[in-house]
Amino acid sequence: MKKLKTWYWIATIIFALMMIMDGIGGVTQQEAGKEVLQHLGYPMYLLIISGVAKLLGAVAILQTKYKTVKEWAFAGFAFNFILAFFSRLAVGDELALLIPPIVALAIMFIPYILWKRYGTNVKKS
């Protein structure tokens, strides 16, 4: 049980840090983000909106009080990665650019699955 809790927090913190860094990049409108949005045909203000959403989502998955908020944050991240994949697919991007959103989705599932397993084990104790 203690190992599960440790791995859950390690995975969650790493994923949250990834989303915080990405969120800060969006809020500060980094050039790489602008180029991607322009390439995909999205408006530039989406960079700030998604950046703020990623920052709030990171906070939501790190908190331990509101399970529904955490669940929705994970769902929001999943939607983000799935839509990123299909946006890239829609503009005809090469395979190398289609893979990162799928990898990010897979990485997101690690803390999510550990959270579900940890939460289930806590209730049984």
Sequence and secondary structure as in RCSB ss.txt:
>XXXX:A:sequence
MKKLKTWYWIATIIFALMMIMDGIGGVTQQEAGKEVLQHLGYPMYLLIISGVAKLLGAVAILQTKYKTVKEWAFA
GFAFNFILAFFSRLAVGDELALLIPPIVALAIMFIPYILWKRYGTNVKKS
>XXXX:A:secstr
 HHHHHHHHHHHHHHHHHHHHHHHHHHTT HHHHHHHHHHT  THHHHHHHHHHHHHHHHHH SS HHHHHHHHH
HHHHHHHHHHHHHHHTT  HHHHHHHHHHHHHHHHHHHHHHHHHHHHHH 
